[in-house]
Amino acid sequence: MLGGDSLRADQHRRGQSERGSILIETAFILPILVMLLLGLVSGGTAYQRKLSLQNGAREGARYGATLPVGNVANLNAWLDDVKNTSVNAVDDGLPTGLSGRYICIAYVFPNGTGTADRTTRRVEDSAGTVTYSNNTCFTDSRPATERRVQVVLQRISVLDAMLVRQSITLEGKSVARFEAVAG
């Protein structure tokens, strides 16, 4: 029985001497775990925002593809209507002043010559400044004879993991063949 008593005493002594080491190990590991958790949460938020932008761009392009140009006073008003639909489909609505906010809506018809039937683009920046021009939002692989609607929505999101902080540009982009009949 003497051997059993010395074993228990040895375990008791070892337990007392290692109590502080658990606290020190926790102090080393806890910040790393918190950084990892914070990174996962901010990464998940950024991914959700990206999906929301993509959904808004797709909804806007589909809406524009079925909205007759003749139903509005001019092509600029048509672009404004498509922009409103796109922005309203985004979860937070892309408010003016949002960092990196960029909205581009284009009615693309390279062969068009009339004022209501030619390539026209509407761009709005983070300050809310709107400009119209005879350009596209981006180069796509569609035929030059095809009427189409392009939508680009952008914003900046931050990936945050305590010590590491990175801004990233998120973008939703969509193009849809124009299917509306004359209104």
N, C-alpha and C positions, 0 to 999 in steps of 0.2 A: 503494500500500500504506500510505501514511502515514495516510490517512483510516480504514482498517480498524483500525490500532493505536490511534488516538484513540477509536474507538468502543468497543473492548474496555476501554480504560482508564476510560472514562466509566461503562461498566456495572459495572466492578469497584468504582469509587468509590461509585456509587449503592448497590450491594449491601452495602458496609460500613456506610454511613450508615443503612440501613433495618433492620439486624439488630435493634436495640433496639425498633423500632416493632412488630415481630411479637410480641415478648414483651409489650409494653404492650397490644396489641389482644387477645391471649389472656387477659391478666389482667382485661380488661373483660368479655369475652364468656363466659369460663368460669363465673363465678358465675350468670349468667343461664341458661346451659345446665344447670347443676346444679339450679337452682330448678325449671326446666321438667321435668327428669327426675324429681325428687323429687315434684313435683305430679302427674305422670302415674302414678307408682307408687302414691302414696297415694290418688289418685282411682280407680285400678283396684281397689285393695283395698276401698275404700268401696263401689264398684259390686258387687264380688263378695259383700260382706256383705249388701247390699240384696237381691241375687238369692237368697242363702241364706235370709234372713228370709222372702221371698215364698214360697220353696219350702216352708219349715217351716209357714207359715200354711196353704198349700194342702194339704199332707199331713195336717195336723191336722184341717182342716175335712172333708176326704174321709173320714178315719178315723172322725171323730165322726158323720158322716152315715150310716155303715153299722154303727155300734156300737149295739145295742139298749140303751135306758135300763134295761130290766128286768134286765139281766145283772149289775148292781152293786147294792150295798146301798142307795145313795141317789143323788140327782142330783149332790151334791157330789163323791162318789167317781167318778162318770162324768166330770165336768168335770176332775178330777185326772188321770184316765187320758188324756183328749184332750190336756191340757196336756203330759203327759210325751211323748206321740207327737210333738206339734208341736215341742217343744224339742229332742228327739233328732234331728229331721230337719234342724235348723240345723247348719251345719258345725262351729261351736265350741261348740254346746250351750247358749248363753246362760247362763253360770254366775252364781250369786248374787253380788252385789257389782259386776257389770259396770255401768259408767256408763250411765245412762239406760235400763236394762233395764225393760221393761214387758210383761207378758203378760196378755192378756184372752181368756178363752174363754167363750162364751155358748151356751146351749141356748135358742133363741127359739121360743116358742109363745104368742103373745098371748091366744089363746082357751083355753089350758090352765088347769085349776083344781086338779088333783091335785098332791100334793107332788112326784111324780116326773114330772110332765108340765106344767110351767109355765115361763115365762121365768126363767132363773137365770143369773147371771154370776159368773165367778171371775176376780179380778184379783190379780196378783202384781207387786210392785214390785222395785226393784233390791236392797233389803235382804232380800227373801224373805218379806215380810209378805203374807199371803193374806187376802182379804176376799171374802165371797159376798154377793150382793144380787139383787133381782128386777128387773134392768135388762138392757139389751143393751150390746154393746161399741161399736156405732156404728149410725147410722141407715142402713138400706139401702132399696132400692126394691121389696122383696119384699112380696107380699100379706100382710095381717094373719092370714089363715087358714093360712098355710104354716109348717110346722115347719122350722127351719133351724139350722145351726151357724155361729157367727161366731168367727173367730180373728184376733187382732191381736198381732203381735210387734214390739217396738221396741228399739232400742239407739242409743247415740251413737257416731259415728265421727269421726275428725279428718282433715281435709284439710290436709296440711302441705307447704309449699313454701318452706322455710327461714325467710324473713322474714314470710311470711303463713301464719297458722295459724287454721283455721276449724272449729269443731265443728258437725256436722250430725246431725239426728235421722233415722235410717233406719227405715222401717216396712214390714212385710209384712202384708197384710190379705187375708182371704178369707172367703167365705160359701158354704155348700153346703146344698142342700135335704136335709132329713132323710129318709132312705130306708129306715132299719132297720125291720124288723118287730119286734113284741113278743118279747122274749127270755124 
